[in-house]
Amino acid sequence: MVFSVFLGKRRKYNLILAGILLFVWFFRSFSISFTEEVKDTDVEVVFWNASRDDGFESAFKENESIPDIMVLSEPKKRSFDKIKAKYPQYYFYKSNGEIEIFSKTPLHIEEEQRSKYSSTIVKFSSAGIQFYAVDMQGSFDVPKAWEFKFANNIIQNTSNTIVLGDFNAPYESVFLDRLEQNYNHFFSKKGNGFRETWPWNFPLLSIDHIWVSKDLTMVNSEKIATRDSDHSMIKTVIRK
């Protein structure tokens, strides 16, 4: 009898604790912001991990328009030359790793670096903004401390700058503390709904990020659910 009462109280406390944790998670994960009217002079920036199944053509369709800047990680390997030929008026770059970049305006690639364990960072500028495109190694065999040390040594600009990509680290990770100090997170600042981007539209982890330097103004931010990748597409609109 006493034992059953003890189990009943323990179950009650566990339910209360679970409820508290769920509330804290919801409070930290869910964002609400007011949408603003987008102007023709604003810059739309999109990132998507295409899971090796899609390229820019599919990404444009998912976005329902061609943005000003789009970065893909893990794109479909055979689609790059076709998309360049289809849109000769635009600008494309294919990295030595698994990053591809599109821009409506001229692209200036400043550097591309790849770690020993295949994390890739491309520093480029376009539309009057500096960018770091990031594709971080997600293998459990590679300590994240090594790869984020590699990334932090490269990502130095903290003004007029956007850092975007698949970081394979959730928003709450200590490895993102430096970015959080110097930049605004696109969704926490201007998004609506749950921040998490993986997997398959289920709000479990936010491992895809757009970090915007604090001197730039975000108009709107959005997360787009898709069936074509286990990662959500993410985007923000910048007013210069």
Phi and psi restraints in degrees (value plus and minus 20) as a CYANA .aco file:
   2 VAL   PHI     -81.8   -41.8
   2 VAL   PSI     -60.9   -20.9
   3 PHE   PHI     -82.3   -42.3
   3 PHE   PSI     -61.7   -21.7
   4 SER   PHI     -88.0   -48.0
   4 SER   PSI     -56.4   -16.4
   5 VAL   PHI     -84.5   -44.5
   5 VAL   PSI     -61.3   -21.3
   6 PHE   PHI     -80.4   -40.4
   6 PHE   PSI     -64.3   -24.3
   7 LEU   PHI     -84.1   -44.1
   7 LEU   PSI     -57.3   -17.3
   8 GLY   PHI     -83.9   -43.9
   8 GLY   PSI     -63.5   -23.5
   9 LYS   PHI     -85.9   -45.9
   9 LYS   PSI     -59.6   -19.6
  10 ARG   PHI     -84.1   -44.1
  10 ARG   PSI     -61.3   -21.3
  11 ARG   PHI     -83.6   -43.6
  11 ARG   PSI     -59.6   -19.6
  12 LYS   PHI     -82.9   -42.9
  12 LYS   PSI     -65.6   -25.6
  13 TYR   PHI     -84.7   -44.7
  13 TYR   PSI     -58.1   -18.1
  14 ASN   PHI     -83.3   -43.3
  14 ASN   PSI     -59.9   -19.9
  15 LEU   PHI     -86.1   -46.1
  15 LEU   PSI     -60.0   -20.0
  16 ILE   PHI     -84.0   -44.0
  16 ILE   PSI     -65.0   -25.0
  17 LEU   PHI     -82.0   -42.0
  17 LEU   PSI     -63.3   -23.3
  18 ALA   PHI     -82.4   -42.4
  18 ALA   PSI     -58.7   -18.7
  19 GLY   PHI     -85.0   -45.0
  19 GLY   PSI     -60.6   -20.6
  20 ILE   PHI     -84.2   -44.2
  20 ILE   PSI     -65.5   -25.5
  21 LEU   PHI     -83.2   -43.2
  21 LEU   PSI     -59.7   -19.7
  22 LEU   PHI     -84.2   -44.2
  22 LEU   PSI     -60.5   -20.5
  23 PHE   PHI     -84.3   -44.3
  23 PHE   PSI     -64.6   -24.6
  24 VAL   PHI     -81.7   -41.7
  24 VAL   PSI     -65.0   -25.0
  25 TRP   PHI     -80.5   -40.5
  25 TRP   PSI     -65.3   -25.3
  26 PHE   PHI     -82.2   -42.2
  26 PHE   PSI     -63.5   -23.5
  27 PHE   PHI     -83.4   -43.4
  27 PHE   PSI     -59.9   -19.9
  28 ARG   PHI     -98.3   -58.3
  28 ARG   PSI     -49.2    -9.2
  29 SER   PHI    -111.6   -71.6
  29 SER   PSI     -49.6    -9.6
  30 PHE   PHI    -113.2   -73.2
  30 PHE   PSI     112.7   152.7
  31 SER   PHI    -143.0  -103.0
  31 SER   PSI     126.6   166.6
  32 ILE   PHI    -153.8  -113.8
  32 ILE   PSI     109.5   149.5
  33 SER   PHI    -167.3  -127.3
  33 SER   PSI     140.4   180.4
  34 PHE   PHI    -106.7   -66.7
  34 PHE   PSI     111.2   151.2
  35 THR   PHI     -96.9   -56.9
  35 THR   PSI     129.6   169.6
  36 GLU   PHI    -142.3  -102.3
  36 GLU   PSI     137.1   177.1
  37 GLU   PHI     -91.8   -51.8
  37 GLU   PSI     111.3   151.3
  38 VAL   PHI    -105.4   -65.4
  38 VAL   PSI     114.5   154.5
  39 LYS   PHI    -118.3   -78.3
  39 LYS   PSI     140.5   180.5
  40 ASP   PHI     -83.4   -43.4
  40 ASP   PSI     -45.7    -5.7
  41 THR   PHI    -105.8   -65.8
  41 THR   PSI     -27.6    12.4
  42 ASP   PHI     -91.8   -51.8
  42 ASP   PSI     139.0   179.0
  43 VAL   PHI    -134.4   -94.4
  43 VAL   PSI      98.0   138.0
  44 GLU   PHI    -111.5   -71.5
  44 GLU   PSI     104.0   144.0
  45 VAL   PHI    -139.8   -99.8
  45 VAL   PSI     108.0   148.0
  46 VAL   PHI    -148.6  -108.6
  46 VAL   PSI     120.0   160.0
  47 PHE   PHI    -148.6  -108.6
  47 PHE   PSI     124.3   164.3
  48 TRP   PHI    -172.6  -132.6
  48 TRP   PSI     109.7   149.7
  49 ASN   PHI    -105.8   -65.8
  49 ASN   PSI      89.5   129.5
  50 ALA   PHI    -105.5   -65.5
  50 ALA   PSI     -18.7    21.3
  51 SER   PHI      35.8    75.8
  51 SER   PSI      10.8    50.8
  52 ARG   PHI      45.8    85.8
  52 ARG   PSI     -10.6    29.4
  53 ASP   PHI    -126.8   -86.8
  53 ASP   PSI     -36.0     4.0
  54 ASP   PHI    -159.1  -119.1
  54 ASP   PSI     142.8   182.8
  55 GLY   PHI    -148.1  -108.1
  55 GLY   PSI    -177.8  -137.8
  56 PHE   PHI     -84.3   -44.3
  56 PHE   PSI     -56.9   -16.9
  57 GLU   PHI     -79.2   -39.2
  57 GLU   PSI     -67.3   -27.3
  58 SER   PHI     -85.4   -45.4
  58 SER   PSI     -57.1   -17.1
  59 ALA   PHI     -85.6   -45.6
  59 ALA   PSI     -60.3   -20.3
  60 PHE   PHI     -80.7   -40.7
  60 PHE   PSI     -60.3   -20.3
  61 LYS   PHI     -86.8   -46.8
  61 LYS   PSI     -62.4   -22.4
  62 GLU   PHI     -82.1   -42.1
  62 GLU   PSI     -57.7   -17.7
  63 ASN   PHI     -98.7   -58.7
  63 ASN   PSI     -34.7     5.3
  64 GLU   PHI      46.3    86.3
  64 GLU   PSI      -1.3    38.7
  65 SER   PHI    -195.8  -155.8
  65 SER   PSI     148.3   188.3
  66 ILE   PHI    -114.8   -74.8
  66 ILE   PSI      95.7   135.7
  67 PRO   PHI     -98.2   -58.2
  67 PRO   PSI     156.8   196.8
  68 ASP   PHI     -94.2   -54.2
  68 ASP   PSI     -61.3   -21.3
  69 ILE   PHI    -153.0  -113.0
  69 ILE   PSI     113.9   153.9
  70 MET   PHI    -159.0  -119.0
  70 MET   PSI     113.6   153.6
  71 VAL   PHI    -140.2  -100.2
  71 VAL   PSI     110.6   150.6
  72 LEU   PHI    -134.1   -94.1
  72 LEU   PSI     121.4   161.4
  73 SER   PHI    -136.3   -96.3
  73 SER   PSI     132.2   172.2
  74 GLU   PHI      29.5    69.5
  74 GLU   PSI      31.8    71.8
  75 PRO   PHI     -99.2   -59.2
  75 PRO   PSI     146.9   186.9
  76 LYS   PHI     -85.4   -45.4
  76 LYS   PSI     107.2   147.2
  77 LYS   PHI     -88.3   -48.3
  77 LYS   PSI     -50.8   -10.8
  78 ARG   PHI    -115.3   -75.3
  78 ARG   PSI     -12.8    27.2
  79 SER   PHI    -120.5   -80.5
  79 SER   PSI     -29.2    10.8
  80 PHE   PHI     -86.1   -46.1
  80 PHE   PSI     -70.5   -30.5
  81 ASP   PHI     -83.3   -43.3
  81 ASP   PSI     -56.2   -16.2
  82 LYS   PHI     -85.3   -45.3
  82 LYS   PSI     -62.0   -22.0
  83 ILE   PHI     -90.7   -50.7
  83 ILE   PSI     -54.6   -14.6
  84 LYS   PHI     -83.2   -43.2
  84 LYS   PSI     -61.9   -21.9
  85 ALA   PHI     -87.9   -47.9
  85 ALA   PSI     -53.5   -13.5
  86 LYS   PHI     -93.6   -53.6
  86 LYS   PSI     -51.8   -11.8
  87 TYR   PHI    -143.1  -103.1
  87 TYR   PSI      48.8    88.8
  88 PRO   PHI     -87.3   -47.3
  88 PRO   PSI     -36.6     3.4
  89 GLN   PHI    -100.5   -60.5
  89 GLN   PSI     -29.0    11.0
  90 TYR   PHI    -129.2   -89.2
  90 TYR   PSI    -199.5  -159.5
  91 TYR   PHI    -143.1  -103.1
  91 TYR   PSI     115.5   155.5
  92 PHE   PHI    -154.2  -114.2
  92 PHE   PSI     132.1   172.1
  93 TYR   PHI    -163.7  -123.7
  93 TYR   PSI     115.1   155.1
  94 LYS   PHI    -136.1   -96.1
  94 LYS   PSI     101.6   141.6
  95 SER   PHI    -100.3   -60.3
  95 SER   PSI     150.5   190.5
  96 ASN   PHI     -95.7   -55.7
  96 ASN   PSI     -35.5     4.5
  97 GLY   PHI    -117.0   -77.0
  97 GLY   PSI    -153.3  -113.3
  98 GLU   PHI    -140.4  -100.4
  98 GLU   PSI      29.3    69.3
  99 ILE   PHI    -147.1  -107.1
  99 ILE   PSI     114.5   154.5
 100 GLU   PHI    -147.5  -107.5
 100 GLU   PSI     124.5   164.5
 101 ILE   PHI    -147.9  -107.9
 101 ILE   PSI     118.0   158.0
 102 PHE   PHI    -144.7  -104.7
 102 PHE   PSI     123.7   163.7
 103 SER   PHI    -169.5  -129.5
 103 SER   PSI     125.1   165.1
 104 LYS   PHI     -96.6   -56.6
 104 LYS   PSI     -42.5    -2.5
 105 THR   PHI    -134.4   -94.4
 105 THR   PSI     143.5   183.5
 106 PRO   PHI     -71.8   -31.8
 106 PRO   PSI     119.4   159.4
 107 LEU   PHI    -119.8   -79.8
 107 LEU   PSI     111.6   151.6
 108 HIS   PHI    -136.2   -96.2
 108 HIS   PSI      88.7   128.7
 109 ILE   PHI    -105.7   -65.7
 109 ILE   PSI      95.0   135.0
 110 GLU   PHI    -108.4   -68.4
 110 GLU   PSI     -60.1   -20.1
 111 GLU   PHI    -185.5  -145.5
 111 GLU   PSI     135.0   175.0
 112 GLU   PHI    -153.3  -113.3
 112 GLU   PSI     107.9   147.9
 113 GLN   PHI    -149.7  -109.7
 113 GLN   PSI     123.7   163.7
 114 ARG   PHI    -150.5  -110.5
 114 ARG   PSI     110.6   150.6
 115 SER   PHI     -95.1   -55.1
 115 SER   PSI     150.2   190.2
 116 LYS   PHI     -79.0   -39.0
 116 LYS   PSI     -46.0    -6.0
 117 TYR   PHI    -128.8   -88.8
 117 TYR   PSI       1.6    41.6
 118 SER   PHI      58.4    98.4
 118 SER   PSI      -5.5    34.5
 119 SER   PHI     -91.0   -51.0
 119 SER   PSI     119.0   159.0
 120 THR   PHI    -145.5  -105.5
 120 THR   PSI     116.9   156.9
 121 ILE   PHI    -152.6  -112.6
 121 ILE   PSI     108.0   148.0
 122 VAL   PHI    -135.8   -95.8
 122 VAL   PSI     101.7   141.7
 123 LYS   PHI    -117.3   -77.3
 123 LYS   PSI     103.7   143.7
 124 PHE   PHI    -167.6  -127.6
 124 PHE   PSI     147.1   187.1
 125 SER   PHI    -152.1  -112.1
 125 SER   PSI     126.4   166.4
 126 SER   PHI    -187.8  -147.8
 126 SER   PSI     134.5   174.5
 127 ALA   PHI      34.5    74.5
 127 ALA   PSI       8.3    48.3
 128 GLY   PHI      54.5    94.5
 128 GLY   PSI      -4.2    35.8
 129 ILE   PHI    -147.2  -107.2
 129 ILE   PSI     124.6   164.6
 130 GLN   PHI    -108.5   -68.5
 130 GLN   PSI     119.2   159.2
 131 PHE   PHI    -150.0  -110.0
 131 PHE   PSI     129.1   169.1
 132 TYR   PHI    -143.1  -103.1
 132 TYR   PSI      94.4   134.4
 133 ALA   PHI    -113.4   -73.4
 133 ALA   PSI     108.8   148.8
 134 VAL   PHI    -143.9  -103.9
 134 VAL   PSI     113.6   153.6
 135 ASP   PHI    -153.5  -113.5
 135 ASP   PSI      79.4   119.4
 136 MET   PHI    -109.8   -69.8
 136 MET   PSI     121.9   161.9
 137 GLN   PHI     -81.0   -41.0
 137 GLN   PSI     112.7   152.7
 138 GLY   PHI    -129.0   -89.0
 138 GLY   PSI     -14.0    26.0
 139 SER   PHI     -87.9   -47.9
 139 SER   PSI     118.1   158.1
 140 PHE   PHI     -89.3   -49.3
 140 PHE   PSI     -35.3     4.7
 141 ASP   PHI     -97.3   -57.3
 141 ASP   PSI     -34.3     5.7
 142 VAL   PHI    -130.3   -90.3
 142 VAL   PSI      96.2   136.2
 143 PRO   PHI     -79.3   -39.3
 143 PRO   PSI     112.1   152.1
 144 LYS   PHI     -83.9   -43.9
 144 LYS   PSI     -48.6    -8.6
 145 ALA   PHI     -79.1   -39.1
 145 ALA   PSI     -58.1   -18.1
 146 TRP   PHI     -84.1   -44.1
 146 TRP   PSI     -67.6   -27.6
 147 GLU   PHI     -91.9   -51.9
 147 GLU   PSI     -54.5   -14.5
 148 PHE   PHI     -96.1   -56.1
 148 PHE   PSI     -45.9    -5.9
 149 LYS   PHI     -85.4   -45.4
 149 LYS   PSI     -62.6   -22.6
 150 PHE   PHI     -78.4   -38.4
 150 PHE   PSI     -66.8   -26.8
 151 ALA   PHI     -86.9   -46.9
 151 ALA   PSI     -63.7   -23.7
 152 ASN   PHI     -85.7   -45.7
 152 ASN   PSI     -48.2    -8.2
 153 ASN   PHI     -89.9   -49.9
 153 ASN   PSI     -43.4    -3.4
 154 ILE   PHI    -115.1   -75.1
 154 ILE   PSI     -63.4   -23.4
 155 ILE   PHI    -101.2   -61.2
 155 ILE   PSI      75.5   115.5
 156 GLN   PHI    -133.1   -93.1
 156 GLN   PSI     -51.0   -11.0
 157 ASN   PHI     -88.4   -48.4
 157 ASN   PSI     117.3   157.3
 158 THR   PHI    -147.8  -107.8
 158 THR   PSI      -7.6    32.4
 159 SER   PHI    -154.5  -114.5
 159 SER   PSI     127.6   167.6
 160 ASN   PHI      28.6    68.6
 160 ASN   PSI      24.0    64.0
 161 THR   PHI    -158.0  -118.0
 161 THR   PSI     123.4   163.4
 162 ILE   PHI    -146.4  -106.4
 162 ILE   PSI     111.0   151.0
 163 VAL   PHI    -133.9   -93.9
 163 VAL   PSI     103.1   143.1
 164 LEU   PHI    -164.3  -124.3
 164 LEU   PSI     129.0   169.0
 165 GLY   PHI     134.1   174.1
 165 GLY   PSI    -188.8  -148.8
 166 ASP   PHI    -117.0   -77.0
 166 ASP   PSI      87.4   127.4
 167 PHE   PHI    -111.9   -71.9
 167 PHE   PSI     -29.8    10.2
 168 ASN   PHI      29.6    69.6
 168 ASN   PSI      15.1    55.1
 169 ALA   PHI    -166.9  -126.9
 169 ALA   PSI     111.8   151.8
 170 PRO   PHI     -90.4   -50.4
 170 PRO   PSI     143.4   183.4
 171 TYR   PHI     -73.8   -33.8
 171 TYR   PSI     -54.1   -14.1
 172 GLU   PHI     -99.7   -59.7
 172 GLU   PSI     -26.3    13.7
 173 SER   PHI     -84.8   -44.8
 173 SER   PSI     120.8   160.8
 174 VAL   PHI     -85.2   -45.2
 174 VAL   PSI     -41.7    -1.7
 175 PHE   PHI     -91.3   -51.3
 175 PHE   PSI     -33.3     6.7
 176 LEU   PHI    -121.0   -81.0
 176 LEU   PSI     -14.6    25.4
 177 ASP   PHI     -79.3   -39.3
 177 ASP   PSI     -60.1   -20.1
 178 ARG   PHI     -84.9   -44.9
 178 ARG   PSI     -61.9   -21.9
 179 LEU   PHI     -84.6   -44.6
 179 LEU   PSI     -61.3   -21.3
 180 GLU   PHI     -83.8   -43.8
 180 GLU   PSI     -51.3   -11.3
 181 GLN   PHI     -90.4   -50.4
 181 GLN   PSI     -54.6   -14.6
 182 ASN   PHI    -124.8   -84.8
 182 ASN   PSI     -32.6     7.4
 183 TYR   PHI    -155.7  -115.7
 183 TYR   PSI     143.1   183.1
 184 ASN   PHI    -117.8   -77.8
 184 ASN   PSI     118.4   158.4
 185 HIS   PHI     -99.6   -59.6
 185 HIS   PSI     110.6   150.6
 186 PHE   PHI     -75.4   -35.4
 186 PHE   PSI     -62.1   -22.1
 187 PHE   PHI    -106.5   -66.5
 187 PHE   PSI     -59.4   -19.4
 188 SER   PHI     -82.9   -42.9
 188 SER   PSI     -49.9    -9.9
 189 LYS   PHI    -105.3   -65.3
 189 LYS   PSI     -63.5   -23.5
 190 LYS   PHI    -156.5  -116.5
 190 LYS   PSI      -1.7    38.3
 191 GLY   PHI    -116.2   -76.2
 191 GLY   PSI     149.9   189.9
 192 ASN   PHI    -152.6  -112.6
 192 ASN   PSI     104.3   144.3
 193 GLY   PHI      89.3   129.3
 193 GLY   PSI    -178.6  -138.6
 194 PHE   PHI    -101.7   -61.7
 194 PHE   PSI     120.0   160.0
 195 ARG   PHI     -97.3   -57.3
 195 ARG   PSI     -46.2    -6.2
 196 GLU   PHI     -82.8   -42.8
 196 GLU   PSI     121.8   161.8
 197 THR   PHI    -136.1   -96.1
 197 THR   PSI     -23.1    16.9
 198 TRP   PHI    -171.4  -131.4
 198 TRP   PSI     125.5   165.5
 199 PRO   PHI    -126.5   -86.5
 199 PRO   PSI     132.9   172.9
 200 TRP   PHI      26.7    66.7
 200 TRP   PSI      27.8    67.8
 201 ASN   PHI      48.1    88.1
 201 ASN   PSI     -11.4    28.6
 202 PHE   PHI    -111.2   -71.2
 202 PHE   PSI     109.7   149.7
 203 PRO   PHI     -95.5   -55.5
 203 PRO   PSI      54.5    94.5
 204 LEU   PHI    -125.0   -85.0
 204 LEU   PSI     -76.0   -36.0
 205 LEU   PHI    -154.5  -114.5
 205 LEU   PSI     121.8   161.8
 206 SER   PHI    -123.9   -83.9
 206 SER   PSI      72.0   112.0
 207 ILE   PHI    -127.5   -87.5
 207 ILE   PSI     -29.3    10.7
 208 ASP   PHI    -123.9   -83.9
 208 ASP   PSI     110.7   150.7
 209 HIS   PHI    -158.4  -118.4
 209 HIS   PSI     131.5   171.5
 210 ILE   PHI    -144.6  -104.6
 210 ILE   PSI      99.0   139.0
 211 TRP   PHI    -129.5   -89.5
 211 TRP   PSI     106.9   146.9
 212 VAL   PHI    -136.9   -96.9
 212 VAL   PSI     107.2   147.2
 213 SER   PHI     -80.2   -40.2
 213 SER   PSI     130.7   170.7
 214 LYS   PHI     -91.7   -51.7
 214 LYS   PSI     -30.5     9.5
 215 ASP   PHI    -106.7   -66.7
 215 ASP   PSI     -29.0    11.0
 216 LEU   PHI    -116.6   -76.6
 216 LEU   PSI     126.9   166.9
 217 THR   PHI    -122.2   -82.2
 217 THR   PSI     103.9   143.9
 218 MET   PHI    -110.8   -70.8
 218 MET   PSI     112.4   152.4
 219 VAL   PHI    -109.7   -69.7
 219 VAL   PSI     -74.3   -34.3
 220 ASN   PHI    -164.7  -124.7
 220 ASN   PSI     135.7   175.7
 221 SER   PHI    -157.1  -117.1
 221 SER   PSI     131.9   171.9
 222 GLU   PHI    -170.3  -130.3
 222 GLU   PSI     128.9   168.9
 223 LYS   PHI    -137.6   -97.6
 223 LYS   PSI     106.8   146.8
 224 ILE   PHI    -130.5   -90.5
 224 ILE   PSI      97.1   137.1
 225 ALA   PHI     -93.3   -53.3
 225 ALA   PSI     119.3   159.3
 226 THR   PHI    -162.5  -122.5
 226 THR   PSI     128.3   168.3
 227 ARG   PHI    -109.4   -69.4
 227 ARG   PSI     -30.5     9.5
 228 ASP   PHI    -105.5   -65.5
 228 ASP   PSI     -28.4    11.6
 229 SER   PHI    -169.8  -129.8
 229 SER   PSI     133.4   173.4
 230 ASP   PHI     -98.6   -58.6
 230 ASP   PSI     -23.2    16.8
 231 HIS   PHI    -126.7   -86.7
 231 HIS   PSI     120.3   160.3
 232 SER   PHI     -94.3   -54.3
 232 SER   PSI     129.0   169.0
 233 MET   PHI     -99.0   -59.0
 233 MET   PSI     121.8   161.8
 234 ILE   PHI    -148.4  -108.4
 234 ILE   PSI     127.4   167.4
 235 LYS   PHI    -174.4  -134.4
 235 LYS   PSI     139.1   179.1
 236 THR   PHI    -164.0  -124.0
 236 THR   PSI     138.0   178.0
 237 VAL   PHI    -137.0   -97.0
 237 VAL   PSI     107.4   147.4
 238 ILE   PHI    -128.2   -88.2
 238 ILE   PSI     114.1   154.1
 239 ARG   PHI    -126.3   -86.3
 239 ARG   PSI      96.6   136.6
